[in-house]
Amino acid sequence: MEKTKRYVNLYTESNPNPNSMKFVVNFMLTPEAEAVDYPSMESAQSSPLALALFTYPFVERVFIAANFITITKAADEEWVNILSKLKQFIREYLEEGSPVFDVRLLASQPEMNEQDDELVTRIKGILDEYVRPAVESDGGAISFHSFDSGRVKVKLQGSCSGCPSSTITLKAGIENLLKRMVPEVTEVVAEGA
């Protein structure tokens, strides 16, 4: 008996990072609010799909969240030369019902922690409600890292990682929003900054 192929509607969206492209499908790839960033082939062991995408020499980063995959390409490659190859591969991979993740290897870490104090809980709530949807619409993700002495550290993933406009977004958008809504916040920085 022949296996029925899954219907896959796939389209692309550009985003502020000229080296990344968002590939959107008509169904969820991850559980709600989950996002997984693979900055290299070595880090992608929990995702057969990401591993397969890294076999293309121009793929430098794979990010999977909600109903989309964001691929960051090598700067010296043009989208016009590779976009149709990637779209065809992703569509066929998903139509066959091949696994996106190896659930045995995928470690999920809840973002909310029972030990969070009220201030950290408020910061995380604002990031989830106001910031995350906007960042995801651009093919990226943001997650809370830490809060200490007025400084909020966040982790930028997907198209946001290495994006030329991410610093402006971080300072002009996210930092201003958090300062207005949580007066105890004095600065927002990206993890590693």
Secondary structure, DSSP 8 states (H G I E B T S, - for coil): ---------EEEEE-SSTTEEEEEESS-SSSTT-EEEESSSGGGTT-HHHHHHTTSTTEEEEEEETTEEEEEE-TTS-HHHHHHHHHHHHHHHHHTT--S--TTT-----S--TT--HHHHHHHHHIIIIIHHHHHHTTEEEEEEEEETTEEEEEEEETTTT-TTHHHIIIIIIIHHHHHH-TT--EEEETT-
